[in-house]
Amino acid sequence: MYKGKLRKNTLVVLGLYTLLTLFFLFVGFGRGFQLEGMSYNLEFDKIPLNFPFGREFTIWFFDMGNFFAFIPFGVIIPLLYRCTFVRFTLLFILSITVIETLQMITGLGAFDVNDITINTLGAMVGYVSQKVVVSNNDKLEGMVRILITSVVFSVITIMVVGSVNKYLDTPGPKIALHDFSNKAEEDLSPFVVNQEEISPEINKYVLSYTDAFTITSLDEDYKAMTGYVAIADGDFEGSITISFISEGIVIYEIGFMASKLDNEWMTFHIPLEGVNDLYISYSIDEEEETLTDVILWDMYLIESNRGQRALHNLNEFISKLFRNSE
C-alpha cells in the first residue's frame, strides 16, 4: 500500500539509483556476451564479502557492488508496501532468482547461488536500516539517517561474514596417514635426493611401479592430504606422473623429472572433499625402460571442520536434488 507521506522526489532519486546500479552490474565489468551458452553455479561457497585488504581490487569492488546495489530495495519496498521481514526476504529471493535466470538465459552472466546470497544480504541490511529509523523516514533527514544506519549495519555484516569465511578457511585437525592406515613403512631411514639427505619424521611409503596403495573409508570427512614425494638418487632418468584416483576418476596428478644430475623432491596438497577412497599409483614416460620406486613421506590427512562439512553436505543435497529431477 502506497504511503502518502513518502516524497515523490526522494522515491524517484532512489529508484533511478537502483535501476542504474542494477544495469551497471548486469552488463558491466566486461561480463556481457562473454559466455558461450548458459552457465550456472549451484554450489554454495564462501560469501564473497570481505574488507579489501590483500585482495584484487576489481574483484573486491564487484563483490561490494553486488552487496550495496541491493540495499535500496530493502529501503524502498517496505516504505511503499507493508511487509514483514520474512515475507520481504522470500519475495526478494524469488525476484533475484528470476534476474539470475535471465542473466544465464541471455548470456550476460551466469546463474550463481552465491550472487543470490550476497544480493539478499544487501537487501536485508536495507530493510533493517529503514525499520530502525522510525521517524521522518519519508523526508530527507530521515533518508540521511537511514543511509548512515545502513553503513553501520553493512560494516557489521561484512565483519560477521568475514569471520564466517575465515572459519570456513580454517583447516581441521591433521591426522598422520600411518594413524589412519597400516601401510606406512616402519623404516624411517634417510635417503638422498639431489645430493640432499632427507629424513622422514612421521611416515614413509615406498611405491613400486608395479605396486599401488589404496586409502579407504575416508567417508568424505577429509578436506585435503599433504606430504612430500621424490625419487631417490640413482640410475633412473626420465619423467614420472603420480596419479591420485577416486572412483575411477583422476582427481590430482603430480608430474616431475628425475635424473642423475638434477633430481628433485616436491610437496603436494590434494583436495579430498567428497572423497571416500583414494587409489595412488604412478606411471613412467613410455620411452623409459628402467623402473624405479617413488618415495612419499610425512603424509597427513586434514579433517574438514564442522562448517566445511555442513557446507559440503548442503551442496551434495542440492546436487542430488537436481540429478534426480533430470
N, C-alpha and C positions, 0 to 999 in steps of 0.2 A: 504494500500500500504506500502510495506516494506521500511523503511528508511535506506539507506546505511550507514549513519553515526553512527548508533547505534552499539556499540561494542558487538560482539557476546558473549564475556566472561561475560559482565555485564548482558546480557539477560539470559544467562544460570544460573548465580547465582540467579537472581531474580526469574526465572522460577522454579528452584529447591526449593527455599524457599517457594514459593507459593504452589507448589504441596505437599511438606512435611507438611506445615501448614494445608492445606485442609485435608490431610489424618489424621493428628492428631485430628482435630476437628470432622472428620466424624466417626472415630471409637474409639476415645479417651474418657477419663473421664468416663470409665465404661459404656458407652451407648450401646455398641454392643450387640445385641441379647438379650436385656432385655425386649423388648416389645412383648406382646402376640398379634399377629395380627397387623393391621395397626392402627396408632394413628395420629390424626391431631388436630390442633387448628386453627380455622378461626376467632377467636375473638381478635381484637386489644386491647392491654393493654398498660400500660406504657412501654416505651422503656427501656430495662434493661441496661442502660448505665449511670453509676454514679461513683463518686470517692469512694474509698474503705472504707471510714470512717463509722464504725458502721455496716459493712456488713460481712457476712460469706465469708472468703477468697476464697474458692474453687469456689463458685457460681460467685463471682465477677470476678475471674480470667478467668473463662469460658466465661462470657459475654464479657470481654475485648478481649479475643481471637476471638470471633465471629465478633468483630469490626475490630481489627488490621490485622487479617489474610487476609482481602479483600482489604486493601489499595493498595497492589502491583498490583491488577487488574486495578485500576484506573490509575496507573503509566504506566504499560507496554502496555496495549491495545492501548491507544492513541498515544504512541510512535511508535507502529507498524502500526496502521491503523488510518487514519484521520477520526475523527468522532466528531460531536458536543456533547455538554454536554447532551442534551435531548436524542439524539439517543443512546449515550453510556449508559445512565441510564436505558432507556427502554430495551435495549438488555441485560444489566446486570440483571435486574429484571426477565426477561424471563429465563435467564440461571440459576439463583439461584433458581427460582421456580422449574425448572427441577431437580436440585440437591436435593431440599427438598422433592420432589415427590419420587425420588429414595430412599432417606432415609426411607420414610414411607413404600414403597413397600418392600424393603429388610429387614425391621425390625431393621435397625441400628439406627433408630431415628424416630422422629415424624415430620410431616409437620407442621410448625409453622409460621404464618404470621409475628410474632414479630421477629423471626430469619431473615426473609427476609428483614425486615425494618432495623435491625441493620447491616446486611451484606451490604446492599445498601448504608447506611451512610458511612461505611468504604471505599467502592469503590469511592464514591463521593469525599471524602477527598483526596484520591489519585489522582483523576482526576484534582481537583482544584490545588493541590500542584504542579503537573508537568506543569500545564499551567502557574503558577506564575513564575516558573524558565524557562525563555525563552532562555537563552544562555548556551551552553555547557552541555545541558541535556543528551547528548549521551556519556559523559565522566564521570570519577569517581568524579571529582569535582562537576559536575552538579548533579550527583546522591546523593552526600552528602547534597547538598543544598536542593534537593527535600525531602530528609529524614528529615532534620531539619524543613522544611516548613510543612511537614505532621504532625510532632509532635505538632507544634504550632496550626495548624488547628484542630488537634484531641482534644487538651485541650479546645479550644473554643467550639467545638462541644459537648464535654462532659458537659461543663458548661451550654450551652444552653439547652441541653436535660434534664440535672438535674433540671434546672429551670422549664421546662415544666412539668416534673414529680412531682415536688413539688406543682405546681399549681393543677395538677390532684389529688393530695392527700389532697388538702385543702377543707374542707367541706364548703358548702354554708351556708346561714342563718339558724338559728334554729327557729322553729315555735312551740310554745306550743300547745299541742294537743287540748286544750279547745278553742284555737283560730280557729282551723280548724274544730272542731266538737262540738256539743252541748251536748255531752253525759257525760261530766265531772260532778262529784258531786260538788254542791256548798259548801257542808260541808267539810272544810279542817281541821276538828278537829283531834288532835293527836290520835295515837293508840300505843299499846305496842307490840314489837316483841322481844322475848328472854330477857324480862325484860328491854328493852331499849325503851324509848319513841320516837316515830317517828312523826315529824311534817311536813306534806306536805307543800311545799311552792308555787307550781304552780297549780297543779290539783290533783284530786284523783278519782279513778274508783273502784267501788266495784263490783266484778264479781261473781255472784252466780253460783252454779253447774248447775242449770237448765237454766241459762241465758248465753248470749254471746253478744258481740257487734261488729259491722262492721264499718270500716272506709272506706268511698267511695271517688271516684273522685280524687284519687291521681295523675292520668294522667301520671304516670311514671316520675314525676318531683322530686321525693324524693330519696335520697341516703340511708337513714337509719332512724331508730327510736330508741330512747334511753329512759330509765326510770328505775324504781325500782319495785320490786314485792315481796310480802310476804304474810304470813298468820298470822293474829294477834294471840297473845297468847290466848289459850282457851282449850277446851276439845279435840280438834282434834289431832289424831296421825296417821301418815301414809305418803305415798308418793303421790305427785301431779305432773302432767305434764300439762304445759300450751302450747297450740298449736297456732301458727300464720299461717293462711292458706290463700293462694291466688289462685283463680280459681280452687279450689278443691285440691290443692297441698300444703302439709305442707312445708313451707319454713324455719321454725325455731321452735324449741321446747326448753322449759325450764323445767327441772325436778329437784325437790328438796324434802327433807324430812321436816316434821313438827312434833313436839312432845311437850309435856308439859314441859319437862326439857331442851330440846335443840332445840329451834326454830331458824330460820334464815331468813334474807332478802337478796335479790340478786339484782345486777344491770344487765341490758341487753342492747345489741346493735344489732339490727336486720337489715340486709341489705334489702333495698327496691327497688333496681334498677329494672326497668321493671314491677313494681307492680302497678296495678290500684286500686284494692280493697283488703282490709285486714280484715279477719274474725278471731276473738280472742275468744278462749274457753279453758276450762280445763277439765281434767279427773282425777279421783281418783283411786288408787290401787283397783283392783276388790275385794280384801278381806275386804276392809273398808266399813262400813255401815254408819258411821257418815259423814254427809255433812257439808261443811263449805264454807265460802266466801274467795275469793282471792282479795287482795288489790293491785292495781297498782297505782303508783303515780309519779308526776313530770315527765311526759312523753313529749318528744319533737319529732318533725319531723325535719330532717335535709335535706334541699334542696340540689339538685345537682347544682354545678356551671356550667357555660356555657360550659367549656371544657368537663366535665364529661357527660353533656347532649349530646354534639355533638358526643363524642366517643360512647355513648350508641346508638344513632340514626344510626351511621355508622355500628355498629355491628348488629343492628336489620335489617338494609337493606341487609347486607351480608347474614344473617341467612334466611331471606325471599327469597332472590335470589336463595339460594341453595335448600330451601324447594320446591320452585316452579319448579326447574329443575329436582327434583327426580321423 
